[in-house]
Amino acid sequence: MASGESVPSTNFIRNIIEEDNRSGKWGGRVVTRFPPEPNGYLHIGHAKSICLNFGLARDYGGRCHMRFDDTNPVKEEQEYIDSIMEDVHWLGFDWGEHLYYASDYFDQLYRHALQLIKDGKAYVDDQSAEEIRAHRGTLTQPGDNSPYRQRSVEENLDLFQRMHDGEFPDGARVLRAKIDMAHPNLVMRDPTLYRIRKVRHHRTGDKWCIYPMYDFTHCLSDSAERITHSICTLEFEDNRALYDWVLDQLGVYHPQQIEFARLNLEFTVMSKRRLLELVKEGYVQGWDDPRMLTIRGMRRRGYTPEAIRLFCERIGVGKKESWIDMYWLEKAVRDDLNTKAPRVMGVLDPLKVVIENYPDGQVEEFSCPYYPDDPPAMGQRRVPFSREFYIEREDFMEDPPKKFWRLAPGREVRLRWAYYVTCTQVIKDDQGRVTELRCTYDPASKGGGTPDGRKVQGTIHWVSAPHAVPATVRLYDRLFSVPNPGAYKDRDYKEFLNPESLVTLPGAMLEASLAQAQPGQRYQFERKGFFYADPVDCAPGRPVFNRIVTLKDSWAKILEQQKREEARAQREAKKQKKKG
């Protein structure tokens, strides 16, 4: 197991599997599956399902099938299939020889449909989708039988064959199960099993113009592959009755469907429709935009597969819907990178400093550990130091408040790994903006200490100006500014997009060791966060870094301030109401 990952904890699904193994229910077999629809890119919610299904198979000596639910050629593309397989492999899982498609079973599914018709358990309906929906009924009122429900077996077989042969246009007829239009579970009110779609399929070509529905396909695909535990999210709980009905009516191998709570993560959206909308309308720069919690986006941002697996393990598996704070995903990323990302120095908003008593033209090199807690084992790099260097603009204040321990006029601070310096002069431009600082240094403080033992409270990072590597740094943050952007029914979720979700800094200055940074390398910029050399845009001598995550949770204070402002607004509204 990778560094930082925890031992899998027990959950109700593991308890079911262990009880099945004790009782011999499946002969000791554990066969799960991950069945994505190839109509979009995977996101963090899919990652939870991937980790669960592949993880259970791994831990119980079984296997997990990869099966594409390719029953709707209108929305499916090979691009999505390729990306899904790439994402699952990147997360660290492999299906071996067990790659399947629902389309593998089209002939078999058609025969099953014919059997249901012959048994009087399915019929062809001429009603439109809107008419079927209108006659389905409500939770308190039964539905109405279709006027075509009593067709004979012979007529249904003839019509279904003609549907198969392409005689009717799209939407003209469907095949429905004949169950009970008064059933308390709306899913069981004569659900549709097949519909006409005269669209070329990416695997079967023009062979079919009728395609099976998900609920009919899924259970029979599970049966054909002899799945033991068919694990899905809670929105399919009501569909389990239909899953069982189809398998029982046909008398075929019957897996067990088990539902768990899907992942609801704050500060994002995970609806495929909304993700597609964000991409198509240009709110993000594609499916791999690092602000998107698609697996491609997280990979582009610099998340590791180990961090995502760690997050999925920590949040666990339950039966009750709940919301997970983004803090837990970011914490998993920090915990994973803390032992993997070497420490370096980068100044993102540079302010120039000149040491007036440092010899002009002199250059020193300091040996700085990549991992300060364990320098001998993890290596070091040589960092040049000179008379002129850059510090973060936020590390200087002309009139600092209390508890500001960084640089200010007349104040002494420690330069990380180097010297003590004292600010003696502030230089400004015509608009009053600080453009340069003049300082003196204490030669006796080399390495961060002095013979007289005096201490300073502030330590800041720096980059030697003549040796600095110019870079573009992208500061990525949460895509939305509120925890649940979809919760406001009277407002468009896009109104809550965070305007600070991407801040590009084209003038960052990095230490010399990063001149040859390779795409895909991760670092911790001291005091600034974890960063990733962009795999697309970064090149040696032209570094582009994405901020993966900050070093600390910076949103706790923001949310607390939001709560205070909302409470203040509510109090003011009450006052105005009383006055009115």
URMOWO-V194507 format. One record per helix or strand of 3 or more residues. SS is the DSSP state (a for helix, b for strand). FROM is the first residue (numbers start at 1). TO is the last residue. If there is no record, write none. Layout:
# URMOWO-V194507
ss->[SS;SS]
from->[FROM;FROM]
to->[TO;TO]
This chain:
# URMOWO-V194507
ss->[a;b;a;b;a;b;a;b;a;a;b;a;b;b;a;b;a;a;b;a;a;a;a;b;b;b;a;b;b;a;b;b;b;a;b;a;b;a;b;b;b;a]
from->[12;31;44;63;78;99;102;122;129;153;174;186;192;210;214;229;234;240;256;272;295;305;326;342;350;364;372;380;388;393;412;420;434;443;469;493;502;512;522;529;544;555]
to->[23;34;59;68;90;101;118;125;134;164;177;188;196;212;224;233;236;250;260;280;301;315;337;344;355;369;378;385;392;395;415;428;442;445;476;496;510;514;525;533;549;579]
